[in-house]
């Protein structure tokens, strides 16, 4: 009798567990399952000191190797500091000393091989080694106050000076640079960026990103070993090639290229 009663209790508990877990399983299937951390970036290298102001927090916290960054997290690097973060699609972003950036959008669907990443860059230096994806969503953008760089399978860098002017140099692939107040129409199924179009009202960017001139200018496409300088106010200069020898004089460039080589399989 006791054995039968014990079996009955066990079956009751088992049924209750199934009733609890079943809705969660269905919800995961409906949304499309993404592994833990699929919408986060992970710190894979840190030299010096960097801090994060996490979404919803009022105080800065120190970062370390292994820390995760999510949407709306803001990071600042100290003197003699460099930080590298890896995204779920294995793309890499690196930032130099005295740089502030914000992970504005971080969305990945590893099952669909899609992504939507937007990083806001304040004064400082960024280096990107971006992996190619084939899904419906392919957005990977780094934005300064006066220029947005849209990239795919690309190695490139962006420097934002204290006067808010922006330098973009491309090493592999191509980068589409456009006015942050006139976003081009992006249709991945048709092969990429189309002509710029008006957006409904410019959006104000919070500090340390300042408002700049809304003067319109056409989209610029940079290819390998090409650069463009976008002034704080007005239209950008004409895209032109840059010298490999001159570029190699900058230790920041040599360090990033060495890191990229070390990460190759």
C-alpha positions as a Markdown table, in Angstrom:
| # | Residue | x | y | z |
|---|---|---|---|---|
| 1 | Unk | 0.0 | 0.0 | 0.0 |
| 2 | Unk | 2.8 | 2.4 | 0.9 |
| 3 | Unk | 4.5 | 1.6 | -2.4 |
| 4 | Unk | 1.4 | 2.5 | -4.4 |
| 5 | Unk | 1.0 | 5.7 | -2.4 |
| 6 | Unk | 4.6 | 6.7 | -3.1 |
| 7 | Unk | 4.2 | 6.1 | -6.8 |
| 8 | Unk | 1.1 | 8.2 | -6.8 |
| 9 | Unk | 2.9 | 11.1 | -5.2 |
| 10 | Unk | 5.8 | 10.8 | -7.6 |
| 11 | Unk | 3.5 | 10.9 | -10.6 |
| 12 | Unk | 1.7 | 13.9 | -9.3 |
| 13 | Unk | 4.9 | 15.9 | -8.8 |
| 14 | Unk | 6.1 | 14.8 | -12.3 |
| 15 | Unk | 2.9 | 16.0 | -13.9 |
| 16 | Unk | 3.1 | 19.4 | -12.1 |
| 17 | Unk | 6.7 | 19.9 | -13.3 |
| 18 | Unk | 5.6 | 19.2 | -16.9 |
| 19 | Unk | 2.7 | 21.6 | -16.6 |
| 20 | Unk | 5.2 | 24.3 | -15.4 |
| 21 | Unk | 7.9 | 23.7 | -18.0 |
| 22 | Unk | 5.7 | 23.2 | -21.0 |
| 23 | Unk | 4.7 | 26.9 | -21.5 |
| 24 | Unk | 8.3 | 28.0 | -21.2 |
| 25 | Unk | 9.4 | 25.4 | -23.8 |
| 26 | Unk | 6.7 | 26.6 | -26.2 |
| 27 | Unk | 7.5 | 30.2 | -25.7 |
| 28 | Unk | 11.2 | 29.5 | -26.5 |
| 29 | Unk | 10.3 | 27.7 | -29.7 |
| 30 | Unk | 8.0 | 30.6 | -30.8 |
| 31 | Unk | 10.6 | 33.3 | -30.2 |
| 32 | Unk | 13.5 | 31.3 | -31.7 |
| 33 | Unk | 15.9 | 30.0 | -29.1 |
| 34 | Unk | 19.1 | 32.0 | -28.6 |
| 35 | Unk | 21.9 | 30.7 | -26.3 |
| 36 | Unk | 22.7 | 32.6 | -23.1 |
| 37 | Unk | 24.8 | 35.6 | -23.9 |
| 38 | Unk | 23.6 | 35.9 | -27.5 |
| 39 | Unk | 22.7 | 39.5 | -27.0 |
| 40 | Unk | 25.8 | 40.4 | -25.0 |
| 41 | Unk | 29.4 | 41.3 | -25.8 |
| 42 | Unk | 32.2 | 39.8 | -23.8 |
| 43 | Unk | 35.4 | 41.5 | -22.7 |
| 44 | Unk | 38.3 | 39.3 | -24.1 |
| 45 | Unk | 41.2 | 41.7 | -23.4 |
| 46 | Unk | 41.8 | 44.5 | -21.0 |
| 47 | Unk | 45.0 | 46.4 | -20.4 |
| 48 | Unk | 44.7 | 49.2 | -17.8 |
| 49 | Unk | 41.3 | 50.3 | -16.3 |
| 50 | Unk | 37.9 | 50.6 | -17.9 |
| 51 | Unk | 34.5 | 51.2 | -16.3 |
| 52 | Unk | 30.9 | 50.5 | -17.3 |
| 53 | Unk | 27.8 | 52.4 | -16.6 |
| 54 | Unk | 25.2 | 49.7 | -17.0 |
| 55 | Unk | 21.7 | 50.4 | -18.1 |
| 56 | Unk | 19.6 | 51.6 | -15.2 |
| 57 | Unk | 22.5 | 52.1 | -12.9 |
| 58 | Unk | 23.8 | 55.5 | -11.5 |
| 59 | Unk | 27.4 | 54.6 | -10.7 |
| 60 | Unk | 30.3 | 53.3 | -12.8 |
| 61 | Unk | 31.7 | 49.8 | -12.1 |
| 62 | Unk | 35.1 | 48.4 | -13.1 |
| 63 | Unk | 35.3 | 46.0 | -16.0 |
| 64 | Unk | 37.5 | 42.9 | -16.2 |
| 65 | Unk | 38.2 | 40.1 | -18.7 |
| 66 | Unk | 35.1 | 38.0 | -18.9 |
| 67 | Unk | 32.7 | 40.8 | -18.2 |
| 68 | Unk | 29.6 | 41.1 | -20.4 |
| 69 | Unk | 28.2 | 44.2 | -22.0 |
| 70 | Unk | 24.6 | 44.6 | -23.0 |
| 71 | Unk | 22.3 | 47.1 | -24.7 |
| 72 | Unk | 22.6 | 50.7 | -23.4 |
| 73 | Unk | 25.8 | 50.0 | -21.4 |
| 74 | Unk | 28.3 | 52.8 | -21.6 |
| 75 | Unk | 32.0 | 52.3 | -21.2 |
| 76 | Unk | 34.9 | 54.6 | -20.6 |
| 77 | Unk | 38.6 | 53.7 | -20.8 |
| 78 | Unk | 41.3 | 55.3 | -18.6 |
| 79 | Unk | 44.8 | 56.4 | -19.4 |
| 80 | Unk | 47.1 | 53.8 | -21.0 |
| 81 | Unk | 44.1 | 51.5 | -21.4 |
| 82 | Unk | 43.0 | 49.2 | -24.2 |
| 83 | Unk | 39.9 | 47.0 | -24.3 |
| 84 | Unk | 38.7 | 44.3 | -26.7 |
| 85 | Unk | 35.2 | 42.9 | -26.8 |
| 86 | Unk | 33.9 | 40.0 | -28.8 |
| 87 | Unk | 30.4 | 39.7 | -30.1 |
| 88 | Unk | 28.4 | 36.5 | -30.4 |
| 89 | Unk | 29.1 | 36.3 | -34.2 |
| 90 | Unk | 32.9 | 36.4 | -33.4 |
| 91 | Unk | 33.2 | 40.0 | -34.6 |
| 92 | Unk | 35.8 | 42.1 | -32.6 |
| 93 | Unk | 35.7 | 45.7 | -31.4 |
| 94 | Unk | 38.7 | 47.3 | -29.8 |
| 95 | Unk | 38.9 | 50.7 | -28.1 |
| 96 | Unk | 42.0 | 52.8 | -27.2 |
| 97 | Unk | 42.7 | 54.8 | -24.0 |
| 98 | Unk | 40.5 | 57.8 | -23.1 |
| 99 | Unk | 37.6 | 56.6 | -25.2 |
| 100 | Unk | 33.9 | 56.5 | -24.4 |
| 101 | Unk | 31.5 | 54.3 | -26.2 |
| 102 | Unk | 27.9 | 53.0 | -25.8 |
| 103 | Unk | 26.4 | 49.7 | -26.9 |
| 104 | Unk | 23.3 | 51.3 | -28.2 |
| 105 | Unk | 21.8 | 48.2 | -29.9 |
| 106 | Unk | 23.0 | 44.6 | -29.4 |
| 107 | Unk | 20.8 | 42.0 | -31.1 |
| 108 | Unk | 21.9 | 38.6 | -32.5 |
| 109 | Unk | 19.9 | 35.6 | -33.8 |
| 110 | Unk | 22.5 | 32.9 | -34.1 |
| 111 | Unk | 19.9 | 30.5 | -35.5 |
| 112 | Unk | 19.0 | 32.9 | -38.3 |
| 113 | Unk | 22.6 | 34.2 | -38.7 |
| 114 | Unk | 21.3 | 37.8 | -38.2 |
| 115 | Unk | 22.5 | 40.7 | -36.2 |
| 116 | Unk | 21.7 | 44.3 | -35.4 |
| 117 | Unk | 24.5 | 46.2 | -33.7 |
| 118 | Unk | 24.9 | 50.0 | -33.1 |
| 119 | Unk | 27.7 | 51.5 | -31.2 |
| 120 | Unk | 28.0 | 55.2 | -30.3 |
| 121 | Unk | 31.5 | 56.5 | -30.2 |
| 122 | Unk | 32.6 | 59.6 | -28.3 |
| 123 | Unk | 36.1 | 61.1 | -28.6 |
| 124 | Unk | 38.6 | 58.3 | -28.9 |
| 125 | Unk | 39.7 | 55.4 | -31.2 |
| 126 | Unk | 37.9 | 52.3 | -32.3 |
| 127 | Unk | 39.0 | 49.3 | -34.4 |
| 128 | Unk | 36.6 | 46.8 | -35.9 |
| 129 | Unk | 37.0 | 43.4 | -37.4 |
| 130 | Unk | 33.5 | 42.5 | -38.5 |
| 131 | Unk | 32.4 | 39.0 | -39.6 |
| 132 | Unk | 30.0 | 38.5 | -42.4 |
| 133 | Unk | 26.5 | 37.3 | -41.8 |
| 134 | Unk | 23.8 | 36.2 | -44.2 |
| 135 | Unk | 20.5 | 36.6 | -42.4 |
| 136 | Unk | 17.8 | 39.2 | -43.0 |
| 137 | Unk | 19.2 | 41.6 | -40.4 |
| 138 | Unk | 22.8 | 42.6 | -41.2 |
| 139 | Unk | 23.2 | 45.9 | -39.4 |
| 140 | Unk | 26.6 | 46.7 | -37.9 |
| 141 | Unk | 27.1 | 50.4 | -37.3 |
| 142 | Unk | 29.5 | 52.6 | -35.4 |
| 143 | Unk | 28.3 | 56.2 | -35.1 |
| 144 | Unk | 30.1 | 59.4 | -34.1 |
| 145 | Unk | 28.2 | 62.7 | -33.6 |
| 146 | Unk | 28.6 | 63.6 | -37.3 |
| 147 | Unk | 29.0 | 60.3 | -39.2 |
| 148 | Unk | 27.6 | 56.7 | -39.2 |
| 149 | Unk | 29.7 | 53.9 | -40.6 |
| 150 | Unk | 27.7 | 50.9 | -41.8 |
| 151 | Unk | 29.8 | 47.7 | -42.2 |
| 152 | Unk | 29.6 | 44.1 | -43.0 |
| 153 | Unk | 32.7 | 41.8 | -43.7 |
| 154 | Unk | 35.3 | 44.5 | -42.9 |
| 155 | Unk | 38.4 | 45.5 | -41.1 |
| 156 | Unk | 38.5 | 49.3 | -40.4 |
| 157 | Unk | 38.9 | 51.9 | -37.8 |
| 158 | Unk | 37.4 | 55.2 | -36.6 |
| 159 | Unk | 39.0 | 58.1 | -34.7 |
| 160 | Unk | 36.9 | 60.8 | -33.2 |
| 161 | Unk | 38.9 | 63.9 | -32.2 |
| 162 | Unk | 38.1 | 66.3 | -29.4 |
| 163 | Unk | 36.9 | 68.8 | -31.9 |
| 164 | Unk | 34.3 | 66.1 | -33.0 |
| 165 | Unk | 35.9 | 65.6 | -36.4 |
| 166 | Unk | 35.9 | 61.9 | -37.5 |
| 167 | Unk | 38.5 | 59.9 | -39.4 |
| 168 | Unk | 37.6 | 56.6 | -41.0 |
| 169 | Unk | 40.1 | 54.2 | -42.6 |
| 170 | Unk | 39.3 | 50.9 | -44.3 |
| 171 | Unk | 41.8 | 48.0 | -44.5 |
| 172 | Unk | 39.6 | 45.2 | -45.9 |
| 173 | Unk | 36.1 | 45.1 | -47.4 |
| 174 | Unk | 34.0 | 48.3 | -47.7 |
| 175 | Unk | 32.3 | 50.8 | -45.3 |
| 176 | Unk | 29.2 | 53.0 | -46.1 |
| 177 | Unk | 29.5 | 56.3 | -44.4 |
| 178 | Unk | 26.4 | 58.6 | -44.1 |
| 179 | Unk | 25.0 | 61.6 | -42.3 |
| 180 | Unk | 23.4 | 60.5 | -39.0 |
| 181 | Unk | 20.4 | 62.7 | -39.7 |
| 182 | Unk | 19.7 | 61.4 | -43.2 |
| 183 | Unk | 19.8 | 57.6 | -43.0 |
| 184 | Unk | 20.1 | 55.6 | -46.3 |
| 185 | Unk | 17.5 | 53.0 | -47.1 |
| 186 | Unk | 19.0 | 49.6 | -46.4 |
| 187 | Unk | 17.5 | 46.7 | -48.2 |
| 188 | Unk | 19.6 | 43.5 | -47.7 |
| 189 | Unk | 17.6 | 41.5 | -50.1 |
| 190 | Unk | 18.5 | 43.9 | -52.9 |
| 191 | Unk | 22.2 | 44.0 | -52.2 |
| 192 | Unk | 22.9 | 46.8 | -49.8 |
| 193 | Unk | 22.5 | 50.5 | -49.2 |
| 194 | Unk | 20.4 | 52.7 | -51.5 |
| 195 | Unk | 20.1 | 56.4 | -51.9 |
| 196 | Unk | 19.7 | 58.5 | -48.7 |
| 197 | Unk | 16.2 | 59.4 | -47.6 |
| 198 | Unk | 14.8 | 61.9 | -45.1 |
| 199 | Unk | 14.1 | 60.6 | -41.6 |
| 200 | Unk | 11.3 | 62.0 | -39.4 |
| 201 | Unk | 13.0 | 64.5 | -37.2 |
| 202 | Unk | 16.6 | 64.2 | -36.0 |
| 203 | Unk | 17.1 | 62.4 | -32.7 |
| 204 | Unk | 19.1 | 64.1 | -30.0 |
| 205 | Unk | 22.1 | 62.2 | -28.8 |
| 206 | Unk | 22.8 | 62.3 | -25.0 |
| 207 | Unk | 26.2 | 63.4 | -23.6 |
| 208 | Unk | 29.1 | 63.0 | -24.4 |
| 209 | Unk | 27.7 | 63.0 | -28.0 |
| 210 | Unk | 26.9 | 66.6 | -29.1 |
| 211 | Unk | 24.6 | 68.0 | -31.6 |
| 212 | Unk | 26.3 | 69.0 | -34.9 |
| 213 | Unk | 25.2 | 70.6 | -38.2 |
| 214 | Unk | 22.4 | 68.9 | -40.0 |
| 215 | Unk | 23.7 | 69.8 | -43.4 |
| 216 | Unk | 22.9 | 67.1 | -45.9 |
| 217 | Unk | 25.5 | 65.1 | -47.8 |
| 218 | Unk | 25.5 | 62.0 | -49.9 |
| 219 | Unk | 26.5 | 58.6 | -48.7 |
| 220 | Unk | 30.2 | 57.7 | -49.1 |
| 221 | Unk | 31.5 | 54.2 | -49.9 |
| 222 | Unk | 35.0 | 53.5 | -48.8 |
| 223 | Unk | 36.9 | 50.5 | -50.0 |
| 224 | Unk | 40.3 | 48.9 | -49.1 |
| 225 | Unk | 43.0 | 51.4 | -48.2 |
| 226 | Unk | 40.7 | 54.4 | -48.5 |
| 227 | Unk | 39.9 | 57.1 | -45.9 |
| 228 | Unk | 37.6 | 60.0 | -45.3 |
| 229 | Unk | 37.6 | 62.9 | -42.8 |
| 230 | Unk | 34.2 | 64.2 | -41.7 |
| 231 | Unk | 34.5 | 67.7 | -40.0 |
| 232 | Unk | 32.5 | 68.6 | -36.9 |
| 233 | Unk | 30.4 | 70.9 | -39.1 |
| 234 | Unk | 29.7 | 70.7 | -42.8 |
| 235 | Unk | 30.3 | 68.2 | -45.5 |
| 236 | Unk | 33.1 | 65.5 | -45.4 |
| 237 | Unk | 36.2 | 65.8 | -47.5 |
| 238 | Unk | 36.7 | 63.8 | -50.6 |
| 239 | Unk | 37.6 | 60.1 | -50.0 |
| 240 | Unk | 41.2 | 59.4 | -50.9 |
| 241 | Unk | 43.8 | 56.6 | -50.5 |
| 242 | Unk | 46.1 | 56.6 | -47.4 |
| 243 | Unk | 49.7 | 55.6 | -47.3 |
| 244 | Unk | 50.5 | 52.2 | -45.8 |
| 245 | Unk | 53.9 | 53.5 | -44.6 |
| 246 | Unk | 52.4 | 56.5 | -42.9 |
| 247 | Unk | 49.6 | 54.5 | -41.3 |
| 248 | Unk | 52.1 | 52.0 | -39.8 |
| 249 | Unk | 53.8 | 54.8 | -37.9 |
| 250 | Unk | 50.8 | 54.7 | -35.4 |
| 251 | Unk | 51.4 | 52.1 | -32.7 |
| 252 | Unk | 47.6 | 51.7 | -32.3 |
| 253 | Unk | 47.4 | 50.4 | -35.9 |
| 254 | Unk | 50.3 | 48.0 | -35.5 |
| 255 | Unk | 48.9 | 46.6 | -32.3 |
| 256 | Unk | 45.5 | 45.9 | -33.7 |
| 257 | Unk | 46.9 | 44.3 | -36.8 |
| 258 | Unk | 49.0 | 42.0 | -34.6 |
| 259 | Unk | 45.9 | 41.1 | -32.5 |
| 260 | Unk | 44.0 | 40.3 | -35.7 |
| 261 | Unk | 46.8 | 38.0 | -36.9 |
| 262 | Unk | 46.9 | 36.2 | -33.6 |
| 263 | Unk | 43.1 | 35.5 | -33.7 |
| 264 | Unk | 43.2 | 33.9 | -37.2 |
| 265 | Unk | 42.5 | 30.1 | -37.1 |
